[in-house]
Amino acid sequence: MSFRCLRLAVLYCICTLCTISNIFAQSPGETSPRIIIEIGDNANITCRMNLKMFDGENSSSLYFTSDEPKHEAALTNIRIINATTIVYMLRNASEQFTIYTCKSGQYAISSTDVIVGTKPTEVKDFNCQAFDFTYMTCSFTIPQNMVPTTYNLKYITQNANYILNCVKLVKEGDKATCNFTLEDGSYKPNFEFYNFRLTSNNTLGALTQNFTINHKEIVKPAISNFRIEDISSNACVLKWEMERYSSYKLNRLQMEVHLQSPHYQSTRNFTCKKCNNREMFDLSIDDLPYAYYEYNISLRIKMRMPAATWSDAYSIVFRTLPLAPEVPPQVDVSSFYLNATHLRLFWYPTAEYHRNGTNFHYIVKLTQKDGVPVNQAALHKAVPTVAFPWNSAHSYDFNIWSSNEMGVSLRSSRIYVPALPKNYDERTPFGIRNVYHSLDRTYTLLWNAPEDAEGLESYTVFWCQPKSVASNECHNIIGFTQLDKKALNFTIEHSETLILAVAANYRDYYTGMHWAKCTADVLNDLEKLEPEVEANAYSINVRWNSEHTCASLIKGYTINYCQTKPAKKPKCWGKSERINVDKRDNKYEIKNLKSNSTYQIEMYIYSDLKEGPKSNKRVIQTQEGAPTPPRNLNFENITSQSVALSWQSPQEANGKIRYYIVTYNRENQTVHCKHLSGPYCFVASRRGERYGIENLTYTLQNLSSFTNYTICIKAFTVAESLPSNCVVVKTHVGVPTSPINPHFVETNKIVWEEPEVPSGRVDYYEVIFEAKLGQVVQGRYISRINNGRLCTLPRRKNCDNEDYGYTISIRSVNIAYANETDTKLAQHAKQYTEYDPYVSSDNYELRCAQAAPISPATPSSKYIEYRSDAVRFYENRCSPPAKADSKLWIIIFCIIIGASFIFMCGLLIYRRCHAMAAISCKIPQTLEDMVNGSADKLREHEKFMSSSVKQNHYNSENGSLLTTSISNDSNYSYNGTRYSATTKSSYCDSSNTSDYGNSHATDDYCIQDPLTLSNTALLTPVPETGYMTMTTPINPAPTQLKPANVGSMLDNGYVLPNALPTEASEKPFMIALAAGDGYVHPNNRQSFNNANISSANYITAMR
């Protein structure tokens, strides 16, 4: 039996081979079968041709093509195997599904499908959804892969032995879906979890994934018979049924109610606890905002779990019951418009959702006029505007209510129209204009602030649709908004025609609406502008006013300008420039112009359809500007105090160059054109054009020697230019100034300070020691100090001859080498090869101890020395010792003689003064009554003394009686700070004569105390300007003056000597210490009758 089967199998193979050979013999050839590889792998495609089908051809004529241009077979990857076979080598293959065709010439032999992809990849979005516990659908997105892949889905229940395959896996595009239903038993509603296993297979490999699904979280509830009942003006009740409520009962339900209307939207969440009777549910919805308003209410349900799935939304539309209006119409404080005889009130129409019923209208009533209640019938209006008669001298108060079939609103809106003030125009916005922007369909209202803006609080902008294109009357609906007091424009987007108005609101006044008056057709002619121009150095400001053209017509402005030459009929010189300016602007600055140049300007308005007439041409010249920097600054002829500069003038003068500014080391020097060498600062042709290159030179003088300078040049027209290139110059060595403050620090050491102006390095100092005998120079030595500023002098010699003397001088020395020499200082220069004829070895005893020879930097170098003026600070003459001793003794003898003479003179003066002090003065007894008189007489006496001083009676005989008796009592007088140490007290002070009148001989009229004091310790010093008044005690029973005697009294209070009685007697008295004011008063005296006075301590008054 087996042999028979084997024989049949061999026979079958032989027949098959014969059939294939026959087929191949009749075919043009063959290629490799389908190739499936992974991305990045390599593959070979073989093509064999049937030579019998191609006469005279072989494999060299074979090649491959593809249906994807980006995967075209490259000839370089084709290998010829033999006369009938070639191989295409695909290397590092990219993802593709490409058909490669083997051809010979134009004939195709065979094709091969090449699929390049990946092994099965993971599914990312596997999910399931159950519907009201009746069925479940699981789905996932098939990953993209060129390699065909098959999928097998199954789930495993809690019993691991029970596995259910998905036999209804459906693929639609890149989505795969499997349905599990109760009917076929594949859906198990009581399972809490489903464990799914998804297996993916293709030629390159296989992949298995596991997914766990929480059944309760994916169930989407369903309801039926959803309806609304018990509707009121602000509430309703939702009712519905759930057939499979028992499946949800364990976890309870959560509801979401969503209310939606054109002007209201709200979402509320509820948890159902006792909201149902088995499968029947009801839910109350309260606080609905609007009466007689249509709502769209929707309901969603889910199990009360965080990740549970909401049901689909169930919606229904209903309307609440009507109610009387609750809100009055909305108004603004300036919701009125005034004309000559009427005022019109405007208000915002009450919104549909606030009307609360049918037959809605407004009730308008004038309640007060000039503050007085008015009984006037109310007006019922269906539109939000009404007109009333108006007088500008009165104020009006209006109230507006909302009303419908159910009643009238409880509240009302108030509009107050004040009487017009005298300054109404000054408090009103002006320049109101409405601009329409066609590109974005917006309207912009612009205005200017009132002239009198004091108390302004805000603006209100109103807008509405006009009844006609050419009118400013609103068609029913009006809108408004308030803006800040600083706002001057308002933009609103609207697709239809709008008219706009603005009102100003003050603390105590409202202007009402002021409409924009611009209503122009787009075909109207545009006005001719007359711009104003103002030139600067590099720009021209252009201003214009287009108030006579409606702004809505203007699309923009065009400015044409060009540079021209001064002429009667100027023509553009060069290219003309064109600038388009935005229509919102009324000025423009043309920049980047040339200064000091002439320009021609014209402009016009243009709209969307046409251009307006051009303005008259304006010719204006720009102002002068700063020139460009001077060029090619160089220097030459450097000296110790100057340098010669040369430069070229600026490339562009930009005006007339007035002068140049030379800056050097933070110093400036102005160089006017007339002080420059070379051409003028500004060269002009006959036509006023600048031409040529100007080469200028200037010598900068009064520089400091041996100093580095950074020098720059600036040009100046009306402004200075930027600096030119700067050069660094070092002036040559100059003549230094003399050393400062030479002096001795010891008997033979001299020090000094550096010169104030070194003018170089100050290489050394020269100390010149010169000895002379009379006027003949005996010797001189110049010590050169190159290290420090100290010179130790030698000992003096031959100083026993009075004709012999010596001087010391110091000077500074600079050394200038070959490249530092100033030829203009020849008078100060000394070549190093010259020597002072007095400097020789014979005078070495005159040299400083620190002196050292000086040599140039190199022995062969040439140099010049510049010496300062020598400062002589010491000169001395010698004197013989004997002569010096005799002069000293003569001086001592003269001093002794002078001192003796002064002592003798002082002694004689003292004795003379002492003898004069013995003269006493006795007061006549007749004056006793005056001495012991009342205080009035004492004051009269003081007044008399004062008047006698003012009247200058010192030259009379009686006026000089007292002064003569007390004038030269002592050489010591009280000066206000000390008192006399002698036994006599004097009040004479020649330095202070103000107390004694205007005397011209103060020494002769010095008032003194005529009394002699035996003990000065009893006296207290009296100030310089004080007086001491003393009276002479006489008998207790005074003798009355006889009339004859009274007549002998002078007007100044003095009594002639012969007027006093001879029988008057005197008593000694004691003077007490001066009072605090410097006076000794009569009541301070003490009588000698009761005093115990020693002979050495008293004051005696002599007759």
Secondary structure, DSSP 4 states (H G I P E B T S, - for coil): -HHHHHHHHHHHHHHHHHHHHHHHHHSSEEE---EEEETT--EEEEEEE-GGGSTT--GGGEEEEES-GGGPPPGGGEEE-SSSEEEEEE-SPPSEEEEEEEEETTEEEEEEEEEEE-S----S--EEEEETTTEEEEEEEPPP-SS--EEEEEEE-SSTT-EEE-TT-EEETTEEEEEEETTTT---TT-SEEEEEEEEEETTEEEEEEEEEETGGGEE---EEEEEES--SS-EEEEEE-TTGGGTTTT-EEEEEEEEETTEEEEEEEEESS-EETTEEEEEE---S-SS-EEEEEEEEEESSTTPPPPPPEEEEEEPPP----SPPB--TT-EEE-SSEEEEE-BPPPGGGS-SSS-EEEEEEEEETTEE-----EEESSSEEEEE--TTS-EEEEEEEEETTEE-SS-EEEEEPPPPTTTGGGS-EEEEEEEETTTTEEEEEEE--S--TTEEEEEEEEEEESSTT---EEEEEEEEEEETT--EEEEE-SS--EEEEEEEESS-B---EE------TTSPPPPP--EEEE-SS-EEEE---TTS-GGG--EEEEEEEEE-SSSS--B-SPPEEEEEETT-SEEEE-SPPTT-EEEEEEEEE-SS-BPPPPPPEEEEPPP-PPPPPEEEEEE---SS-EEEEEE--S--SS---EEEEEETTEEEEEEGGGSBSS-SS-B-TTS-B-S--EEEEEE-SPPTT-EEEEEEEEESSSB------EEEEPPP-PPPPPEEEEEEETTEEEEE--S---S---EEEEEEEEEETTEEEEEEEEEE-SSSEEEPPPP-STT-TTEEEEEEEEEEEEEEGGG--GGGGGGEEETT---TT-SGGGGGGS-TT------SSTT--EEEEEPPPEEEEEEE---HHHHHHHHHHHHHHHHHHHHHHHHHHHHHHHHHHHHHT------GGGHHHHT--HHHHHHHHHHHHHHHHTT-TTSTTHHHHHHHHTTS-S----SS----SSS-B---TT--GGG-S-S-GGGS--B-----S-GGG-----TT--------B-SSPPPPPHHHHHTB-TTS-B-GGGS-TT--B--EE-----TTS---GGG-EETTS----TTS------
